[in-house]
Amino acid sequence: MDLKSLSFEELQEEFAILGEPKFRVSQVYDWMHKKCVSDIDEMTNLSKALREKLKEKYEFTSLRMARMQESEIDGTRKFLFELSDGNFIESVWMKYHHGNSVCISSQVGCRMGCKFCASTLDGLERNLLPGEMLDQIYRISQITGERVSNIVVMGSGEPMDNYDNVLKFLKIISDERGLCISQRNITVSTCGIVPGIRKLAEEKLQITLAISLHAPTDEKRKALMPIANSYSLAEVMDACRFYFDKTGRRISFEYALVKGVNDREEEVAELTSLLKGMNCHINLIPVNPIKERDYRSTDRTNVLNFQNKLEKNGINVTIRREMGRDIDGACGQLRRRHMEEV
């Protein structure tokens, strides 16, 4: 059992079984989730006997940084972390004027098969534990010496495919007894697993839900995203409306522009028809090319034209600032390159 993956309530239950006084729970939780220690022996106000007992009974997640790349363009840092079982995951630290943002992975690899993503090329290895998601943020804060204010669960993996662990991660990272990162500063991205969206809506969290849309019709979406064979756009849109009704949180749609594939005039009209009247926002992303696919990014002029046409049709649109393009910026690129080298 991973100690860092336990909620405060679960930690209380464990310490009751151990016969430890209640105040020890707050001490240990504080060490793990506020001071973000990487080793049980750093918990210096615990007795040596208790520390030995914890080491004997529990695992304690502590990621090892295997590699770090820093962009010469914008200072973005991409981290490759090694897990205790020898697997590797990626995380990205991005510095914005409004604060520091970290993009974390929720799985080792991914089984969703999206055609433009490097994360999915080798399939899914396993789900990440809550502690392994948390420790991406904790280690990056420790390495950079700066506080993380925004989190996007948008790295390798599909969060709705690891639902229970992601939900526990969200509750621990926003817990006032830990780092207390506001749920309004957390975004969770999904390729469109409808039951997961509806289940998450019932949790009534204040996070932002981002949908990887990438095409405005079922036919075009199926060519890019295999998940579209399981859930139609009509089902995805119904789930998004349900999410908004339950939480009051505006939906964000991610749309990676692929040259000659989904960046034409007809896609503008189809997107407008799909999203008109919905309380939402489109985030346009010039696709980050990967060598295993022949997809190419839409040039800047066409991206701006695409944005302008959508705005004229009453759709709220921004263009995502490109970060870390010179450091294997796309999801899964650094991990895949590392695995090829070793």
Order of alpha helices (4+ residues) and beta strands (2+ residues): alpha-alpha-alpha-beta-beta-beta-beta-beta-beta-alpha-beta-alpha-beta-alpha-beta-alpha-alpha-beta-alpha-beta-alpha-beta-alpha
